[in-house]
């Protein structure tokens, strides 16, 4: 009898650190780890895309292109026999950003990524709108990469959530059906299989069931993976997270039902908000006679190094004081009662006893000290990365008190926006909007008084077709019009690449890859690229002449007190654009300023007609919640 085999996609250095540590692992730490990956024999290593291009520039002041090149060199990814295939995550039409992009931007990024060593591009759309992924699949195949089509898993709303207070489509279900008719299921197994078949027909070489929130319970894992294996001819990959407590059990069920590739993390970066730990998966497979095509001795060497890497990320680690206990599956002897839990979990999975399976897996995770299922995340139905990023960003905004209220509001915002799956960018958009609604309520204002630009675009229709049509009345409330308006690529204008006069007239972006960053993430790339040009300018000036220490007198200007009406920051963030100047007349509703908070851009509108007296902030300035932004004439 041929022994079943399982391939592994290691997520540790991309999705693992994103889900647990808000993508804050710097290049120096990664460089220490890479030599230990060379002999691990992972089928695929996910190392790029997702939040990486944004986060490494925004928080680490590092180049995402240089990160990819270092991975490629270490894993020899451009050779005929790479040590592992390198993969990245693309949001389809949204690429690695938060807005839709035209085909020219997609092609530029994919071409540069493949030339710099990328092998596999996992492509998904946050709305499961196939129109938003077809061009990416075509381009990746054409450029010599491997297109991996990911179907985003999501769930129907709970019956108790379809109340009339939601303000959107699902809030009216009871009244529409007299409060008695059973709600029709939308996200059936057939729904996900049909999306997979459409992607395969477009040229996807792998199909992934992408369970970004860990909401696939074991029974659904069995039915969907089994259905996918029967329907598609290409390998099937299962991607899940452990946040609400299903991840380990559902991964076991996926293996039993013939999944070809499983996404895992290495011990110290596994469990919790991330995917299951490969050590537990390997241990299950050993007891089932399944061959995991990985060198576990090499994995052990990586595991030893990862502990220090995790300690270096302590400030972002929600479990730094209660980490899991060490475990080496090749050497450590487990007590008989724990071994029995593994065996009973396998038997419960084979007979489909979901409750008993979950109980056994939770006891296994508890023995090793992994986090308990997160009931708040389970109720709000959010991805692990979304949760850890919300915590990290609210902490930086000194607004941690809003977390629980925002988490409770996420299901409402999601339903109002067309019952969209929660995966970047929609997870970020919905999470940010839930925070804004929580702020509205805290300040005694109606829901959706404050709206991010991206939420307006989502409700308008610019991100694509939502699984459920948005209530026209809600669309009018948010956008000013009940009409759906899709994204118009013809209106896209390429960003300027200005010469920076004060830095010797250098272009802001010095080459094609830097200009692509400017196209993708203009707000964060401008600051990142300006710092690079500033470094070059200072180096050049230092080489021209010896440094001369100048002694200057400092005078403190007297600050004029604020006497007129002001507009204040709804929440703390960074000033992106100032649209007015002193002496300018503005009308109520005019956009006077744009600021960025939690990676979303927000318009600040004039609350009344008036004349601008002073602009109290500057572009790129960080402002606190309620900080005065603009003063008007009294």
N, C-alpha and C positions, 0 to 999 in steps of 0.2 A: 504494500500500500504506500503510495506517495505521501510523504509528510506535508501537510499544509504549510504554506509560507506567508509571512506577513512582512511587508516593507514599512519602513518608518520615515516619516518626515519630522525632523527635529525642529522645534519652534523656539528653542531656548533663547537664541540671540535676537529674535525679533518679537514674535507674539508673546513669548514667555515673559520677557522683561517689560513689554508694553502692558500686559495684563496685571502684572504684580508690582512693577516699579515705575510706571508712567513713562517708559522709554527714556530713562535717564542714564543708561549704561554708556560710559564714554569710550572713545577709541582706544585709549591706553589699556583699559581693562579687557576689551575685546582682543587686543593684540596679544595679551598674556595667555588667553584661552585658545587661540587658533591652532598653535602647534599640537595641542592635545586632540584636536578634531580630525587630524589627518588620517588616522588609522581606524576611525569609528565605523566606517562603512555605512553611514546613513545613506538611504536612497536619495533623499532630498534634504537640504538645509534651508529653512526660510530665514533670510538674513536682511531683507530690504523691503521697501515699499511700506504700505500702511502708514503709520504715523512717523516712520523714520525720517524721511526727507524734511518734514516740518520740525520735528522735535530736536534733531541733532543741530539744526541751525538755531532754532528758537532758544533752547535751554543749554546746549553744550557748546555753541559757537564753532561747530565742526562742519565739514563738507560731506554731504551725503554721497557725492560721487566718489570721493576718496575712500569712504567706508566700503563702498561696493568693490572698488579696485583692490583694496587690501584683502577682502574676502576671496576675490577671484584668484589672486596670486597664491594665497595660502592653500586653496582647494584645487588649484590647477584647473579651474572650471572651463577654460577655453581649449583645453586639450581634448584629444579623442577619447581619453579615459579619465575623466575628472574623479577626484577623490569623493566628491558628492556633487549632485546637481544643486545649483544655487537657485532659490526661488524668491520671488517678491510678490507682494499683494497689491493688486490694482483695483481701484474702485470703478473700473470701466470708464464711462464718460466723465467721471469725477477724478480719475487718475489717482493721485496721492493727495488731492486737495479737498476743498469743501464746496466747489462750484462746478457746473458742467463746463467742459472745454471742447473746442472744435477739433476736428480730425488732425489738423496740422500740428497741434500741441501734442496729441496722443502719439502721432508718428515720431515726432522729434524725441520725445522721452523714451519710447520703446527702442528706437534705433540706438540711442546713446547707451541705454541700459544693457542691451545685448552686446554692443561693442565693448562694454566695460566688464563683461563676464557673466551676465545673467543668463540662466538656462530656461527656467520655468517661470511663467507669469500666471499667477492665480488671479482670475478675472471674475469679479462679481458686480452686481448692481444692487444698491441699497433698497430699491423698490422691486427687485426681480423683474425689471422691465428689460426684456430681451433686446429691444432696439438699442439699449444703452451699452450692450456688451459686444454686439456683432462686429463692429469695426475694430475693437481691440483684439478679438479672436483672430480676425483676418490679418491684421497687421503683425501680430506676434508670429503667426505661422509664416507669413511672407518674409519676415526679417530673420528667420532661422531659429526662433525660439519654440518652446513647447507651451501651447495654450491649455491652461487648466481652467475649466468652466465651473464656477462655484454657485450653487443654488443656496440662497440664504433661508435658513429655517426660521420660522416664526409661528406664533400660535394665535388662535382665535381668542377674542376677549372672553373673560369669565362672565357667566350669566349675571352675577351680582354687580358687574361693572357697567352694564348697559343701563345706567340710570339717566334721568333727564337733566342732570346737572352738568353733564360733560360739555354741552355747548356745541357739539358736532353731530355727525351722522348717526353714530351709535347711541347718542343720547335720545334719539327720537324713535328707536326701534320699538319700544314698548307701546308708544302711542300709535305708531304705524300699524302694528299687528295686534292692537287691543290688549297688549300685555300678556297674552296667553300663548301665542304661537312660538314654537321652538325656533331658536335662531339657526339659520342655515350655516353649515360649516364651509369655510373658505379654504383653509390651509389643510387640505386632505393629502393623503399619500399620492393620489393621482395628480394633484397640483404640482408637487415637487418633481415627480417623474416626467411630467410633460415639459417642465422647464429644462430638465436635464437632456431630454431628447432633442429639444430645440437647440441647445448649446452643442450637442454632439453633431447635429446636422450642419451647424455652422463651422465645425472643424476642431472642436475641443478634443484634446488627446487624453485628458483626465477629466473625470467628473467628481467634484467634491460636494458633499453635503456639509455646508458651513453652518454650524450651530454656535454662533458667536456668543449667545447668552447662556449656553448650557441647558437649554430648555427641552432638549430631546430626551424624554424618559426612556427607560429600557425597552418598553413595548413598542414605542415609535421607532427606536433605533432598529429593532428587529424587522418591523414591517417595511420601513422606508429603504433600508439597505438591501433587504431581500428583493424588494420591487425594483430598485435601481440595477441590481446585479442581473435580473432577468431582462430588463429593458434595454440597457446600453451595452455596447461591445467594448468600450474602453475601460481602463482600470477605474475603480471607485475608491475614493478617499473619504474618510470620516474625520471631521474637525469639530471638537467640542470643548467645553470648559467645565470645571468642577464647582463653580460658584454656588448654584442652588442644590448641589448634592447628587446629581445624576451622572456626572462625567465618567467615573470609573466603571460603574455598572453598565452604562450605555455603551462604553467602549468594548467591554467584554461581550456584550450582546452583538455588537457590530462584527467582532472577530468570528463569533460562532456562526453568524449569517453571511460569512464569506467576503468581508471587506478586504480590498487589496492593499491599501495603504492606510496607516493610522497616524494621526498627528499627536506627538507627545513632547514633553519637556523632561529635562534631566532633573533629578531629585530636588535640589534646592530651589529650582525654578518651576516646580510642578505643583499641582493641586491648588486649592484655594480658588482664586479668580482665573487661574490658568488651566491648560490642558492637563490630563493625568500624567503622572510620573512614569517614565519608561520602565523603571525598575519594577513597579507593580505590574505593569502590562507584561513584561518579560516573565515575571514569576508565574502569572496566570497561564501564559502560553506554554511554559515548561511543563505545567501540570496537565495541559490539554494535548500535548504532542504537536504544538504548532511551532515552526521554526521562525524565529525573529531574525531577519537578515541584518544583524548589527553585531559589532565586536564589543561585547559587554565589558571586557577588560579595559578597552580604550575609554568606554563610557565612564568607568570607575575613575580613571585618571582625570577626566573632565569634571566629574562630580567633586573630586577633592579640591580642584581649583575654584569651582563655582561658589564654595562656601565663603571664601574671601571676597569674591565679587559681590555676593549678596550682602555681606557686612558693609561693603563700601556704599551700598544703596540704602542704608538703614533709615535715612530720613524719609524715604518714600515707601518703606516696608510696613504695611499694616500689621504684620505678625513678627516684627523683629524681636519681641520679648517672649514669643511662644512658638519658635520654629519647630518643625518636625524633627524627630530624633534621627541620627545618622543610620544609614542602612546600606549594606553591600550585599546584593542578592547572590553573589558568587561565593561569599565566605560566611556570612552571618547565619547562625542557626536560629530558626524561629520556634517558639514554644508550640507544643502539639495543638493547643486550642486555637492558635492563630493559623496554623497550617490547615486545621479543620475548617476555618472560616473561608479560606481560598477554595477548598474543595466543595464546600456546600454552596458557595456563590456560583460556581460553575454548574452544579447540578440544578440550582434554582433557575439559572439562566436557560438551561436546556429545556426545562419543562415550562418555562414562561411564568414562574411565580415571581412577579415583579416586586411585591412588598418584601418578601423574604430575601430576594436578591439585594435590594437596596439596604435592608437591615444588615446583611453580612458585609457589604462593601463599606458601609458607614462604620462598622465596628473595626474593619481592617484599617481604615483611614484614622480612626480614633486611636488605635494602638500605636500607630507611627507618629501621631501628633499633628496630622494635617488639620486645617481649619474645619470647623463644623459647617454644615450647609448654611448659607446666608439667607435667612428667611426674608429680609428686606429686599434683597436682590431678586429672590424667587418671586415675591409678590409683584415687584415693579417690572420684572421680566426684562432685565437689562444685561448687556454684555459685561464680562469681567473688566475688560479694558476701559469701557465707558465708566464703570463704577470707580476704578482706581484713579482714573484721570479726573473725575468729578471731585473726589476726595482731595487729590493733590492740588487741583486748581482752586478749589474753595479755600483750602488751607493757605495758599499763597495770597488769595484775595481777603484773608482774614474773615471769611464768611461761613465757617464750618457749621454754624447754627442753622443754616438753611438746608443742610444735606437731607435730613429726614423728610422735611416738608417737600423738597424738590423730588425726592425718590417716590413719594406717594402720588405726586402729580404726573409722573411720567406716563402711566397708562392712559390718563385723560388726554394729555397732549398728543400721544401717539394715535389715539382713536380719532381725535379731531382732525389730524393731518392725513387721514385716509388709511388707518390701520397699517402703517408702514412697518416693515422689519426694522429692528434697531441694530444697525451696523454702521460704522463710519461711512459717509458723513451724516446719515440721518440720526444716528445715536447721539452724535455731538450736537446736532441742531436741536433735537428734541430735549436732550439733557440741559442745554443752555436755556432753552425756552421754558423748561420746567423751573429752573432757577429764577428766571425773570418773572414768572407767574407767582412763585413763592414770595418774591420781593414785592410784587403788586399787592398781594394779600397782606403782607406784613405792614405795608404802608397805607392800607385801607383803600386801595384802588381796584377797579374792576379787572378781572382776568384779561390778559393780553393787552394791557395798556402799553407795556414795553414789549417790543418785538425785535428780534434780530433780523438783519437783512436776509440771512439765509433761510430763516423760517418763512418770511414773506415769499421768497422765491419758491420754496418747497410747496406752499399752499397755492401759489399762483399756477404751478404746473411746470416750472422750469427744470425740475429734476427728473421729470418723466411721469408715466402713468402710475398712480398709486393703486394698491390692490383693491381698495374700495373707493368709489367716487367721493370726493370731498363735497360736503353740503355747500351749495352755492351761497347760502346766507352766511356761512362761516367764512368762505373765501372772500366775500364782500367785506365782512368785518375786518379781516386781516389785511387784504390787499387793496380794498377800495372798489373792487369789481367782482361780480359773480362769475365772470367768464374765465375759463381755463386758458392760460397763455403759455404754450411750450417754449422751451429755450430756443432762441433764434441765433444759429451760428453765424449768420450773415452780419449780425450786429457786433460780433467780437472784434475788439481792436487790440492790436499787439501793444504791450506796454512800452513806454519810452525807455531808452537806455541813455540817460543823460550824461554829459560830461560834468564832472564834479570840479568846478573852478578852483575851490579852495584846496583841492588835493592835486594840484598840478595839471588839471584838465583831463584827468583819467576818465575813461568810460566806466560807469558803475559796474557793468558786467564786462569782463575782459575777454570772454570766449563764449562759444556756443553753449556749453554745459551750464555756465553761470547764467546766461540769458534764459535758458529753459527754467531755471529756478525762479527767475523773475516772472516768467509767464505763469508758472504754477502757483507760487505763493508770494505774490508781490509784497504784501505787508511785512512778512518776516524776512524775505530775501533782501529787501532794500537795506535793512539794518545790518544783516550778515555781510553783504557785499561791500557796504560802505566801510565796515571795519577792516575788510581785506585791503581795500584801496588805501585806507588810512595807514595801515601797517607798511604798505609798499612806499608810500610817500615819506613817512618818517624815516624809513631805512635809507631811502635815496637822499634825503636831506642830511642825514647823519654822515653819510659817506662823502658829501660835498665839503663839509667844513666841521672842525671840532666843535663840540658843544660848548656854549657860553652860558654861564649861569647868570640870569638876569634877576635883579632885585627890584621889585615893583611895590609901590604902596597900594594897599587895598582900601577902598572906600566902600562903606556900606550905604547903599541907597535907601532913603526913607520910603517905606511902602505906603502908598496911598490907600486909605481905608475904603472898603466897599460901602457905597451909599445907595446904589440903585438895585433894582431887581436882578437876580442872577439865575442862570441855569446851572444845576449841579449834576455831578456824575451819578447815574442810577446805581452803578456798582463799579468797583475799582477795575482799572484796566489801563491800556496804552492808547494814547491819542494817535490815530491814523491819518486823519485829514481835518483841516480847519477850513470851512467854507465861507467864512465871513471875515470882515475887517472893521476896525473902529470907524464909526461914522456911517456905516451901511444900514439902510432901512430893511427890516425883515417883517414878514407877515406871519401870523400864527400858523404853525404847521410847516414852515420852511425848515429844511435841514441845515443846521448851522455847524455841525461837527460830527465826525465819525470816530468812534473809539472801538477798540478790540478788547473783549473779555472772554475768557474760556475759549479762545481760538475763533470766536464768532465776531463779525463786525456788526455794530449797532449804530443806527442813525440817532442823533439827538436833535429834536425838533424844537423850534421856538414855541413857547407856551402862549404867547400873546404877541400882538403887533408891537414893534418898538424899534429903537435905534441902538446899535451896538456902541457901547462906551469903551469897553476894554475886553480883549481876549486874554484870559488869565493863565492860559496854558500854551505849550508849544508842541509841535509835531514830535512824536516819539516819547513824549513825557509820560511817566507812569503817574496815575492819579488814584486817589483813594475814594471809596464810596462817599458820596455827598460832598466831594471836593468841588468848590466853585469853578466853573469852566468859562463862562462868559457873563460879563456885567453889562446891563443896559442902562441907558439914560433914565434918571428918575422921572 
